[in-house]
Amino acid sequence: MKHDEGYIKFNLEWEKGTFDFPGQLFHSINLWRQKLYVMELIGAFADGVGFGNISIRYHNNQFIITGSATGNIQKLTQKHYALVKDFDLENNFIHCTGLSKASSESLSHAAIYKSNKRINAVVHIHDQKFWKKYIHQLPTTNENAAFGTPEIAREISKLTTQEKGIIIMGGHPEGIISYGKSLDDAGNVLLKYYQIL
């Protein structure tokens, strides 16, 4: 099976360079990323294409997110993250800085941060069993909205009215998003459902 996950579909303006990444933020995001990687909810398919990503709000609508093509890396360092400085959902545009390009799912994360100021963290994982069990049981995006597009960004924006929750990506098999006021909220709401599969 050929995956289009991991491929950037948006228009990207990338400033290659470092950014101010406070140690506490790095520790928090990397702790959750490592936990999800060990659980194989973030990782890489057999063909080497990575899946899953995690982000945290940085300032206003700016956010730090795992870089593109980092799913197959066991332990990330600060160079594996990008800061999304600006975005335009309707024009499919992301402007980021970092030593890695922002994840291919950055528009989905951007839609959540823009739609609800109370949300400060977003997690995107893959799990077929989880996806099949909860599709249309939990908030689910339209199956015609593909990942990495303005359509999925609009769909996600409609579903993030609470401070924390889960979204099943109807047109993105295995794809699940969780979000919350903090990384712990976003991670724990995901694990609550995962543990009862």
Disulfide bonds with the S-S distance in Angstrom:
none
